């Protein structure tokens, strides 16, 4: 009985060891491809061998796994696990074909490709690359900004401006009717909360209700925009994006406060209240040291008030890159921290 148990345990252990070995091999192949193979293919090969070309050289596509495996006019480019039988390796060595034609790659790069093929030529690039590229290029977020023509609506008497037409169009598509127009008191409260984050005073409400002029709402908006509370209310949204804080949180024995952090906060508030143009607002925060502003321009707090990682300056740089790309471009390049090709 004991012998059977021991035999079973040994068998399971050997199978687990084999599975772990395969998993480690897959991981090493993936790491090798992403760090050393894909960047070289992009840099050295895609110009002549990618689906973005109408007629790739030799009919060979190297921007997808199927393209590598199927090969071109000379046959398959890679024979997984057999580097000596792979045309790609032969071409990189400049034995028969000579690729890239501009000159032989460094020996270490060729060795990387040999190792990659020996490990089975791991390649995660499935699907059609051109389709993925086209989908990205036609995404609405990457289209030039333009003025869309106002849509036609059934109830042409309701809209007071072009924006109303877009709102009414969606309502009519859902078989809904616009709500009744709000009374002056409700509109005044909405404007006050939207622009300053605070309710209007009783006197302010009474002034709006008793004002019979057609431009009473325009005058109220102007008063609210001129209020210091406007900048304080709306600047907080930007400060959240800029991961603003007066302190660093717990950071061992290091200084827990950002000295002078409030100067950046006050600058953002003043920028909103002063109606600083957006392009100048961004430029000051990104390159204040290259503008005519003073060396101690508080706008630089946008980049400098982020997280602090002890003994790891790369994480600090990574945090700043993440802030700029997600905060200003609306997209992340976090993948580039590892996939830096």
N, C-alpha and C positions, 0 to 999 in steps of 0.2 A: 504493500500500500504506500509506504513511504517513498519507495523508488518511483512509483507512478506520479506522486505529488511533486517530487523533486524534478522529474523529467518534464512535467507540465510547466513548472515554474521556469526551468531553463529554456523551454521552447518559447514561452511568452516573452521572456527577457530578450531572447535573440531576435524575435520579431519586432519588439519595441525598439531595440537598438538599430535594426535595419530601417525602420520607419523614421527614426530620428536622423539617421544618416542621410536618407533621401530628402527629408525636410531641410536639413542643413545644406545639402547640395543645391536644392531649389533656391534657398535663400542666398547662397553665395553666387549662384548664377544670376539672380535678379539684381543683387547689389552690383555685380560686375557690369551687367548690361546698363543699368541706370547711371552709374558713375563713370564708366570708361568707354562703353561701346556707343550708346545712343548719342552722346555729345560729339563724337568723332563722325558718326554718320550724318548728323545734322550739319556739322561744319564743313566736312570734306566731300560728302556724296550727294546731298539733296539737290545741289545746283544742277546736276546732270541726270539724277536718277530718282525723280519723285513724281507723284501724280499731278503736280502743278504744271508739269511740262506737257505740251501737246505730243511731243515725240521724244521720250526719254532715250538716252544713249544706249544702244544695243538692246533696246526693249526691256531693260532691267530697271525694276523699281525697288528701292531700298528703304522706303518709308512705311513699310508694313511687313508683318510676318509672312503673309502669303506671297508678297513680292520677292522676299528673300528666298523663300523655299521653292517657289516656282521658277525663279530665275528669268533670264532673258534669252536672247538669240543663241547664247553659248551654253545654255542649260542652267540647272539650279546653281545658285550662288553659294549655298552652304549645304554641307552634308553633316547633320548633327552628330556629334561625338567623333567625327572623322575629319580633323583639320587638314590632313594630307590629301584628302579627296575633295576639298572645298575650293572652288574656283576663286572665291573671294580671298582666301588666304594666299593662293598662288598669285593673284593680282597684286595684293598688298606687298608681297615679297618681290615683285617685279620679275617674276620668273618667265611667264609667257605674256599675258596681258600686264600692263603697267598702270596701276591705279593707286592714288590719283595721278593724273597725267602731269601735274605740275611738279612732281618730285616724290620720292619715297618717304613714307612716314617714319618717325623714329622707331627704333627696334623695340622699345618698350610698348609702344602702341600696337605694333604687329603681334608682339607676345600676348598682349591682352586679348586680341581677337582670336588667337590660337587657343588660349585658355577658355574663352567664351564658347567656341565651337566644341572643344573637348568636353565641356560640361553640359552639352546638349543644345547649345544656341538658344538659351531662354530668350523669349521675345513676347512681350505682352501686347504688342501693337496689332490688335484685331480690328476688323471693320475696314471701311474705306476712308483713308485719310482725307481725300478731297471733299467727301461729304461732310466730314467734321469741320473742315476749314470753311467751307461754304456756309454752314450753319452758323458759325461764329461771325462771319463777315456780314451776314444778313440780320443778325440779332438787333432788335430795336435800339438797344443801349449804345450801339456803335454807329448809328446813323446820324448824319448831320442834322442839326436843329433846324426846323422849318416851321412855318406857320400853316397849320392845317385849316382848310376852309371850313367855316361853320356848317354843320349839317342842317338839312331841311327838317322842319318839325311840323306836326299837325296843328298845334295851337300857336299860330304865329303871333298872337296878341300877348302871350305871356312873357316871352323873353324881353329883358330890358337891355341886354348886351350879348355879345357873342358867346361868353362863357355860359350864360343861361341856356343857350341853344344846345350846347353839349350836355348839360344837366338834363334838360327836358327830353332830349333824344333818348337817353338811357331810361328815363322814367316811362316814356311812351313804349319803348321796346318791352318793358316789363308790365305793360298795361296798368301803370300807376299814374295818378294825377298829382301835381304839385300841392304841397300843403298851403294853407292860407298864409298870407303874408303876416309876419310877426308884428306886434304892436311896437310903438317907439320905445317903451320901457324895456321890453325883452331884447330888442336890437341893441340898445345902449349897453345892457349888461353883457351881451355876447361880445360886443366890440371891446369892452373894457377887460374882460377875462382873456380874450384872445391876444390883445396887444400888451397888456401890462401884468396879467395874471392876478389882478385884484378886482374886487367888485367896485362899482362906482359909488360915490357918496350920494346921500339923499339929495344934496344940492345939485350935483351933476345930473342926476336923473331928472330932477324937476326942470333943469335948464333945457334938456333935450325935449321933454314932453311939451313944454310951453313954447318952444321955438317952432313957428309955423313955416319957416323958410324951406325951400326945396333942397337947399344944400346943407341942412342941419347935420346930416350924417357925415358929410365930407368934412365939415368943421369939427365934428367930434373926433373923427379919425386923425385930423391934423393935431388936435390937442393931445391925444393919446400918444401919437408918435413923437411929439415934442417932450413928453414926460420922461424924466430920468428912469422911471420904472420900466419903460419899454426896453431899454438896453439891458437892465438887470434881469428882466424876464426872459428875453430871447438869447442873451449871451450864455445862459446856463446850458442851452442845447449844444452850443459850440464847445463849451468847456467840458461837457460830458464826452464829446467826440475826441477832444484833446487829452483825455484821461487826466484832467486837472485835479490836483489835491494839494492841500496845504502841508500834508505829512506823507511820509513814505510807508506808514504802517510799521509793524514790528520788523526791525532790521538789525537784530543782535544789539551790539553796543554802539552802533553807528548813530550819527545825528538823525533824529527821526523827523525833523522839520525841513521843509524846503525854504531856505532863507529867501525872503523877497518874493515868494510865489504869488502873493497878492498883487504884485505889480502887473503880472501878466493878466490876472483876472480883471483888474481895473482897466487895463488897456483894451481888452476885448469888449468890455461894457462901453467904454468911451467910443470904440470903433462903431458899434451898433448905433449908439446915440448920435454920433457925428456923421452917420451915413457914409462911412468910408467905402469907396468902390471895392467890389469883391476881388477883382484882380490884384489891387494893391494890398488888400487885406491878406490874401494868400501869399503874395510875394514877400511881404514884410516878415511873415512867420517862417518862411522857408529859407530865404537868403537875406536876412536883415544885415548880415555882415558884408554883403556885396552891394547894398543900396546906400543912399545918401543919409540914412538914419544913423544915429549915434551908436557907438560900440555897445552901450548898455541898453539897447533897445529891448524893452520887455517883451516884444513880439516873439523873440527867440525862445520864450518859454514853451511855445508850441512843441518844440522838439526836445527840450531839456528837462521838462517836468514829468517825464515818464517813469516807468519802473526802474529800480536799481537792483542789479543782480551781482552779489558779491563775488569777486574773483572770476567773473564771466562777462567781459565787455562785449562779446559777440551777441549775447542775449539782449543787451541794451540796444545795440545797433539793429538787431532783428525787430525789436519792439518799435523803433522809430520808423523802419521801413513799413511795417504793418500799419502804423498810424497814417502815414502819408498815402499809401495805396488804398486802403479801405476807407479812410476818412475823406480823401480828396478825389479819388478815382472811382470809388464804389466797387472795387474789385480787389481781390487778394493775390499776392504773389508769394504766399507762404510756401508753396511747393518749391520755389526756387532756392529755399534754404539748403535743400539737399540736391534737387535737380537743377543745378546751376549752369546748365548749358543753354 
